[in-house]
Amino acid sequence: MEKKILVIDAGTTGIRAIIYNHRCHILSQAYTEFPNYTPSPDRVEQDPNEIWDATKKMVNQALKALELRLNDISCIGITNQRATTVLWDKETGEAAPRAIVWQDTRTAKRAEELSSVWGDEVYSRTGWPIAPVYSSLSLEWMLNDSAALRKKADEGKLAFGTVDSWIIYRLTGGASHVISASNASVTGSYDLINNQWYEEWLSALNLPLSLFPEVCDDSGVIAFTDENVIGGSIPICGVIADQHAALFAQGCTEPGMIKCTHGTGTFLDMLIGDQPIIEPSSGVCCQIAWRKDGVTHYALEGYAGCTGSAVQWLRDGLKIIDSSKESESVAQKVPDNGDVYFVPALTGLSAPYWDSFARGALLGITPGTKRSHVVRATLEGIVYSVRDFIEEMENISGYDVKSISVDGGASQNDLLVQFQADQLGVEVVRPRNVEATSLGAALMAGLGSTMWKNEHEAFAVHRNKTTFSPQMSEEERTELYRKWKVAVERARGWSKV
């Protein structure tokens, strides 16, 4: 019987369970969304129990489609949204409050306050500027908001983790409280220099070390599922954060190789080798790409937190498109943006600005502006957001970007990908399968279970690709980007006005 890998892909808006064979072909998959709660403009929350319930249902659906039981699976891989903060009771196993999602900005003022004292020190150790995306700040907020939770935390009765930690905890019936190295490095709590939880910083935030999970490799035998919970005892052999999974799936295994994922947000990651490069003045993040066989590989990252979700806003908020996919055909109805610029800072600006108080801005509207101009400006805003930090990544890494691999749902939009090639002046390569996060988790799990002997064998499957080459003059590229920079300045600090 051929070996099979079950991947649990726990994204920001939903859960996907996918079964791959040993050639990385998808045999079955099941997907469902779960609610995101926004009780106020600065808050984004999820119910961990709803995430777990969705996980169980999708796993069962994916298995049922092939008439399989869990014990027919060779190993499990997990990939997940990063930095979302989950807190649960060690005694009951129940989630405490709702999880605070990585897009949440309730800790913006706290981040600003801490930056004036701890900014460069924390950046130089964690690889990230102090920002609301920090799980450590969300965790501090949770404990300060509830005397009961604070008491339990001080007594060592609570457990913290990101979504990977929570799913593993539930899959193993509470036997494992772990986090993968890639996920740990994006919590704003991990010391990249000393390769351990950043105890001095956590102490300053009054966060007991007993809250924190054990850090494990991203590939290897990490834990076993509990048969009483999920219907079988299967090794979990790959656990890797979503962007890092996509980087690996795109075959970016040599320093200087780069990928760009267009999802809820847009993330540009460059592998840099086995030593971190941390440059606080750049606004670019450094993180663990993955840890495998005890060897740590690092990556630089720039990201814009609200890009794909800005297109969703066109659909659900403005209601000027019926689906995200329709954005391409609507935008193609006009030859250009009509001098309209959209800064997708709906939840603030990330790299390289790190301005939690920025807000979305639509500029250049005239009586002749049509909905097509607005949609096109939104797609172009995604690309400009990437250009904002790619040059910084080149500067601090020493690598010149010649080609970028793209993935994620929005990468299927030809107009967006062509504009990315035009604005960045580089070749953009799109694989046939743009769902790279789940593939990366499958590869990590297969390698961790020794399904393949090495990376070369794992990557042996041929994948068709489409290449987009630059077609815009340098003069036009420069002028368009100049106006974008002006638009960004108009959007910055808006919620403080």
N, C-alpha and C positions, 0 to 999 in steps of 0.2 A: 504493500500500500504506500503510495507516495506521501512524503512528508508535507505537512501543512503548518502554516503559521497563522495564528489569530492576532490581528492588530486591533487595539482599542485606540481610536483617535478622538481624544476629548478636546474639542475646539472651544472657542469662546461662545458660540451660539448653538452647538449641538454635538451629539455623539455619533460616531460612525464605527461600526464593527466590520472588519474586512478579513476575509480568509484568502491567503496567498498560497500558491504551491511553491515547490522548491525552485522553480524558474521565475519566481516573482510575478506570476500571472494571477490576476484576481479571479477567484472562483465564485465568490458571492460577497455581498455587502448589504448592510442595512444602516439606515440613517434616520435620526429624529432630532428635532430641535428641543431645547428646554428653555424656560423663561429667563430673561434678564430683567431684573427689577430696578427701576430708577425712581426711588422715593423723593429725590430732589435733583436739580440739575447737575450737582457735583458728585452724585452717587450712582454706582453701578454695582448691583449685587446679584448673587445666585444662591440657590438653595442646594447645598451639597447632597442632600437626600434625593433631590430631583435628578442630579447628575448621576448618582449611583443607580437609581431606578432605571434611568434611561440606558445606562451601561448594560445592566443585566438584560433588559428587553432586547437591545440590539444584538448582543452576543447570541442570545437564544434564536433570534430571527435569522442571523447569518448562518448559524449551525443548521437550523431547520431547513433552510433552502437547499442544503446539500444532504439532508437526512443524516447528519453527523451528531455524535455526542462529543462533549468536551474532551474526553479521553482519546478521541481520534486525532486530536491536535498535538503537534510535536512540541510547540512552545508558544509563548505569548509575548508580543511586543506592545509597548504603550508609548504614545506620544500625546502631548497635551499643551493647552494654553499655559503660558508662563506667568509666574509672579502673582497669580490669583491666590489669595490668602484664605486658607481653610483652618478652622480651629475645632477640635472635638474633645469630648470627655474620655479619658483613658479607661475609666471604670465601666461606663455604659456603652462606649463606642459611638455615641450619638453626636452629630454635629452640634456645636453650640449656637452661635448666631449664624446669619447668612454669611456666605463667603464674600469678601471684598474683591471685586474683579480688577484686573490690572489697568483698566481704563478709568477707574474711579479717581477723582481728584480731591476728595475731602481733606486730604492731608497736605494740600498745597501750601497753606500758610505755615504749617509746622515744618515742611521741607525748606521753605525760605528761611525760617528762623534758624534751623540747624545748619544750613549752608554757610551762614556767616561765621560759624564757629568751627564746624567740622568739615566743611566742603572739600577742600583739597586733600585733607588727610584721608577721608573716607573714599574719595574718588581714587586716590593712589593705592588703596588697599582692595577695594571691591571692584574697581574698573568701571564704576557707574557714578554719575553725578547724583547727588541727593535729590530725589524727585518722588512724586506721589506713587509712581509705579513700584517703589520699594515695598516688598512684603513686610519688612521690619517696621515700617511706619504704619502700615495698616494694622499690624499686630499690636503695636503700641496703642493705637486708637481704640481697638477692640477692648483691651484690658483697662484702659482709662475710662471707657464709657460704661463699664459694668463692674461694680464692687464685687459682685459674686464671682465673675470670671477672674478678676484680679486675685481674689483669695484662693481660688482653685489653682491658678497658675503658680502662685507662691508656694502652694502645698505640693506641687509636682503632679497635679491631677489632670492637666490639660496637655494636648498634643497639637503642635502646629505642623502644617505641611502645605505643599502646593497640590494641584489637582492630581498629579501622579501619585503623591504620597497617600492621598485620600482613597483613591481607587485601589491601590495596592493593599492598604490597610483593610478595606472591606473585602477584597478578593481573598485575602489570607485569613479572614476571620479574626482580625486584630492581632495576628502573630508578628507582623512586620510593620515597623514605623521607620520608613526609609525615604530618601529623596535621591534622584540621580545627580551626578556631578554637574551636568549641564543645567538642570533646573536649579540646583543650589546656587550656582553662580549668578543667577538672575534675580535673586531675592533681595539683593542689597544687604545681605547679612553674612556673606562668605568672603573670607580673606584669601585672595588669589596668591598673595605673596607667601603666606605661611601655610596655605592649603588646609584651612580649617575654618570653623565658624569664627567670626570676628568678635571675640569675647569683649574686647574693650568697648566697641561700639554698642553691642547688645547690653552691656552693663549700663552704659550711659542712657539707654532707652528703658532701663529697668525691665529687661526681658530675660527671664530665667533660662539658662542653657538647657534645662530639663525639658523645655517645650520643643526643642529642635530635633529633627530626625537624624538618623545615621546617614552619612553620605556614601553612596555606592557607585560603582562603575556604571556607565551607560549600557554596557554590553557584558554579558556573563550570567551565570545562574544567580539571580537576585533573591528570589523567594518562590514558594510553591502555593498555588491556590488551595483553598480549603474545600474539600469535596462536599461538605455539608452546606456550603454557601453557594457554590456555583456548579455542582454536579460532577466534579472531577478534580484530580490533583495533578496539575500541569505546571512545569517550570516557567516562571516569568524571566525571560532572558535578555530583554531589551527594554530600556526605559530612557527616553530621550526627549527633551523639550522640542516643541514643534519646529522652530526655525533651524535648530541644529540638525534635526532629522532631515529637513529639506536640503540643507547644505551637504550632508553625507549622501543622500539619494541622488543629488545632481553630479555625484562623482568628484566633488571638490575635496580631494584628499592631499593635494600638494599646496604649499604656501603660495599665496597670491591668487588662488582660484576663488571665484566669487559667484554668489547667486543672489537673486532678488525674488522674494515671495510677496505676491499681491493677494492678501487676504483681507481680514477685517482691518488690519493695518498693513503697511508695507515695510518689509524688513530686508535690508541689504547686509549680507554677511560675507566676510573675507577670511579664509583660513590663513593663519600666520605662523604656524609651527608649534614647537613644544615650549615656548617661552612667552609670557604675557608682554604686551606692549601697551602701556598705560600713559596717555597724554591728556591730562585734565583740560588743558586750554583748547583742545580740539572739539570737545563736545561729543566725541565718538566713544562708544563703549568698548570695553574689552571683557571677554567672558570665556568660560570653558566651552569649547565646541563639543567635545565629548572626551570621556575617559574610558579607555579600552585596554584590557590586559595590563592595567596599572599605569599606563602611559597617558598623560594629559595633553590634549591638543587644544590650542587656543584660537579664538577668532575675534576680529573686530566687527562691530555692528553699528549701523545707523538705522534708526527707524522713525516712521511717522505713524502715530497711533490711530489715526482716523482717516483711512483712505477708502477701502472697500465699504466701510460703514457709512462713508459720505455718499457713496452711490446708493446705498440702501436708504439713506435719508431722502434722496431725490425721489425714491419710490414710495416710502412710507410717510415721510414728513411733507414734502412739497407735492407729492403725488403727480409728478410730471412724466414719470415713466411707469410702466406696469410691471417691469421686472428688471433686475440688474443687467441681464443679458441684452435687453432692449437699448441700453445706453449706447452701444456701438452704432446701431442703425440710426438712432435719433441724432447722434453727434455727427454722423456722416452727411446729414442733410445740409450742412453749411461747410464752406471750404476752409474756414478758420474760426478762431474763438470770438471774432467780432470785437476784439480788444477788451473782452470780458475776462476777468481773473477771479478764480475761486480759491481761497486759502482754506483747506479742509481742517481747520483747527477747532473742530467742534468740542473736543475735550482738551484743548491746549496744544502747544507745539512741543514736539520731542526734539531729537537731534537735528541740528547742532545747537538749537536755541534754548531748549529746556525752559520754556515759559509756560507754566501751568495756568497763567492768567490770560493767555491769548484766547481768542475765540474766532470762529469761522467768519470769513468776510467775503462778500460778493461785490466786486468793484468793476466799474466801467460800464454800468447799465445805461442804455440810451433808449429813446422811443423805438429804435430799430432792433433792439435785443429780442431774440426769440428763445423759446425753451431749448432749442438745439444748441444755441450758444452757451447756455448755462450748463447743459449736460457736457458739452465738449470742454468747457472750462474746468469742470470737475475732474474729468479724466486727465486733462493736462496738469492740473494741480497735483495729482498723484505723482506724476513724473518729475515735476519741479521739486517736490519734496525729497525725492531721491537725489537729485543733483545737488541739493543743499549740503549733503554730507559725503558724497562719493569722493570729492576732491580732497577733503580732509583725510579720508581713509587712505588715499594714495600717498598723501604727504607723510603721514606718520608711519606707514608700513614700508615705504620705499618701493612698492610694487605699482607699476602702471597697469591700469585696467584696459584690456584690449577686447575682452569678451565677457558678457554676463549671461548666466543661465537664469531663466525665469520660470516660476511655477506659481501655483495658487489659482483660485477660481478666476480672478480678473485677468490673468495672463492669457486667457482664451480670447480676449478682446484685441483683435488685430490693430485697431486704431491706436489703442493705448500702447501696445508693444512697439509699433512702428514709431510713435512719437518718443518713446523711451530711447530707441536707437538714434533718432534725430537729435534729441536734446543732449544726450550723453556723448554722442559722437563715437559710439562703439557698436560692435556687433552684438546683437541680442539673440540668444538661442533658446527656443522653447521645445521641450521634449513632447512626445506624443501623450504621455501620461503626466498631467500637470498636478496630480495629487501626490506631491513628493513627500509630504510629511509622513503619511502612512507607510509609504515605501521605505523611507529611512528607518522607521521603527521595525519594519519587517527585516531589513538587512541587518540591523543591530541584533535583533533577536536570533536570526539564523546563525550569525557569526558567534553569538554568545552561547548557542547550543551546539556548536561545532557542526551545524548542517553543511556549512562550507568550510573548507580548510583555511581560506584566507580571503582578503578583499578582492584579489584578482578573480578568483572563482565566483565570488558573490556578484561582481559587476559584469560577468561574462555575457549576460543576456543583452542582445542587441536592442537598442531603443531608437526609433525614428525621431528625427528632430526637424524643426523648421527654423530657418535663420532669417533675421531681419537686419538689413544693413542701413547705415545713415544715408538720408537723401536730402538733408537740409544744409544750406550754406552756413559757414561759420558766422557770417554777419547776421543772418536772420536768427540763428540760435542764440547769439549773444544779446541781441536786442530784446527778444522775447523773455529771456531770463532776467535781464535788467529790470523789466517792468514787474516781473514776479517778485523780485527782492523788495521793490517799493510796496507792493501789495502786502507782503509779509509784515513790513514795519507798521502798516496801518492796522493790522490785526493784533499786534503784540500788546499785552497788558490791558486788553479791552475790559475785562471784568473788574479791573481796579478803578476804572474811570468813574 
